[in-house]
Amino acid sequence: MEELSNRLMTDITSLGLNDGFELEIRPYSKTYFGVYNPNCDKIVLYVYEDKNCKHLYPYWNILVTFIHEIAHHIQWTDPDFVRVQGVMHNEQFYRIFNRYKERAKALMLLREVQNEKAG
């Protein structure tokens, strides 16, 4: 898990997104791929597809989930952000998420996605 965490943090750093949150990697959740907790600025990623921890999600999937949760962090730490009850993903969220996801593609950090689509 340490190797995965280091790779994720290296890739996020190359996107300029490594500030102000704690990353925790957990094995499995039947409900979530990742969660952002704004009360403690912690991002939790669930990296296994199964509760027996035999099938790790593809790296690109974990990285996209990480970018997704960081987009939540960016919103929550923006002093002008006003959360609307019941709305987790608004236009601002998607603008942030898509900008960094596209930047990750441009840096070839999501090359597994591109290879899978080509194959």
C-alpha positions as CSV (number, residue, x, y, z in Angstrom):
1,M,0.0,0.0,0.0
2,E,2.9,2.3,0.7
3,E,4.1,2.0,-2.9
4,L,0.6,2.8,-4.2
5,S,0.3,5.8,-1.9
6,N,3.7,7.1,-3.0
7,R,2.8,6.8,-6.7
8,L,-0.5,8.6,-6.1
9,M,1.1,11.4,-4.2
10,T,3.8,11.8,-6.9
11,D,1.2,11.9,-9.7
12,I,-1.0,14.4,-7.7
13,T,2.1,16.5,-7.0
14,S,2.8,16.7,-10.8
15,L,-0.8,18.1,-11.1
16,G,-0.1,20.7,-8.4
17,L,-2.7,19.1,-6.1
18,N,-0.8,17.8,-3.1
19,D,-1.7,20.5,-0.5
20,G,-3.9,20.5,2.5
21,F,-5.3,17.0,2.8
22,E,-4.4,13.7,4.3
23,L,-4.6,10.5,2.2
24,E,-5.6,7.2,3.7
25,I,-5.8,4.0,1.7
26,R,-8.2,1.3,2.9
27,P,-8.8,-2.0,1.3
28,Y,-12.5,-2.3,0.4
29,S,-15.9,-0.7,0.6
30,K,-19.1,-2.1,-1.0
31,T,-20.4,1.4,-1.2
32,Y,-17.6,3.8,-2.1
33,F,-14.5,4.2,-4.3
34,G,-13.4,7.2,-2.2
35,V,-14.6,9.7,0.4
36,Y,-13.6,13.2,1.3
37,N,-14.2,14.3,4.9
38,P,-14.2,18.1,5.1
39,N,-14.1,18.0,8.9
40,C,-10.6,16.7,9.0
41,D,-9.4,17.3,5.3
42,K,-9.0,13.5,4.9
43,I,-9.4,11.6,1.6
44,V,-10.0,7.9,1.9
45,L,-9.5,5.7,-1.1
46,Y,-10.8,2.1,-1.3
47,V,-8.6,0.3,-3.6
48,Y,-9.8,-3.3,-3.8
49,E,-12.8,-4.5,-5.8
50,D,-13.6,-7.4,-3.4
51,K,-13.7,-7.8,0.3
52,N,-11.1,-10.6,0.1
53,C,-8.6,-8.0,-1.3
54,K,-7.6,-10.2,-4.2
55,H,-8.4,-7.7,-7.0
56,L,-6.9,-4.3,-6.9
57,Y,-8.7,-1.7,-9.0
58,P,-6.7,-0.6,-12.0
59,Y,-4.4,2.3,-11.2
60,W,-6.1,4.8,-13.5
61,N,-9.4,4.1,-11.7
62,I,-7.8,4.8,-8.3
63,L,-6.1,8.0,-9.6
64,V,-9.4,9.3,-11.1
65,T,-11.1,8.6,-7.8
66,F,-8.3,10.5,-6.0
67,I,-8.7,13.5,-8.4
68,H,-12.5,13.4,-7.8
69,E,-12.1,13.5,-4.0
70,I,-9.5,16.3,-4.3
71,A,-12.0,18.3,-6.4
72,H,-14.3,18.1,-3.3
73,H,-11.4,19.2,-1.1
74,I,-10.8,22.2,-3.4
75,Q,-14.4,23.2,-3.2
76,W,-14.7,22.8,0.6
77,T,-11.5,24.8,1.2
78,D,-12.6,27.7,-1.1
79,P,-13.8,30.5,1.2
80,D,-16.4,31.5,-1.3
81,F,-17.9,27.9,-1.6
82,V,-21.5,27.6,-0.4
83,R,-22.7,24.1,-0.1
84,V,-26.3,23.4,-1.1
85,Q,-27.9,20.8,1.1
86,G,-28.2,17.5,-0.9
87,V,-26.0,18.7,-3.8
88,M,-22.6,17.0,-3.9
89,H,-21.6,17.6,-7.5
90,N,-22.4,21.0,-9.0
91,E,-21.1,22.8,-12.1
92,Q,-18.1,24.1,-10.2
93,F,-17.2,20.6,-9.0
94,Y,-17.3,19.2,-12.5
95,R,-15.3,22.2,-13.8
96,I,-12.5,21.5,-11.2
97,F,-12.7,17.7,-11.7
98,N,-12.6,17.8,-15.5
99,R,-9.7,20.3,-15.6
100,Y,-7.5,18.1,-13.5
101,K,-8.6,14.9,-15.1
102,E,-7.7,16.4,-18.5
103,R,-4.4,17.6,-17.1
104,A,-3.6,14.0,-15.9
105,K,-4.4,12.7,-19.4
106,A,-2.1,15.3,-21.0
107,L,0.7,14.2,-18.6
108,M,0.0,10.6,-19.6
109,L,-0.9,9.7,-16.0
110,L,-4.1,8.0,-17.2
111,R,-2.4,6.1,-20.0
112,E,-4.0,2.8,-18.9
113,V,-7.4,4.4,-19.7
114,Q,-6.2,5.3,-23.2
115,N,-4.7,1.9,-23.8
116,E,-7.8,0.1,-22.7
117,K,-10.0,2.2,-25.0
118,A,-7.6,1.5,-27.9
119,G,-7.6,-2.2,-27.3
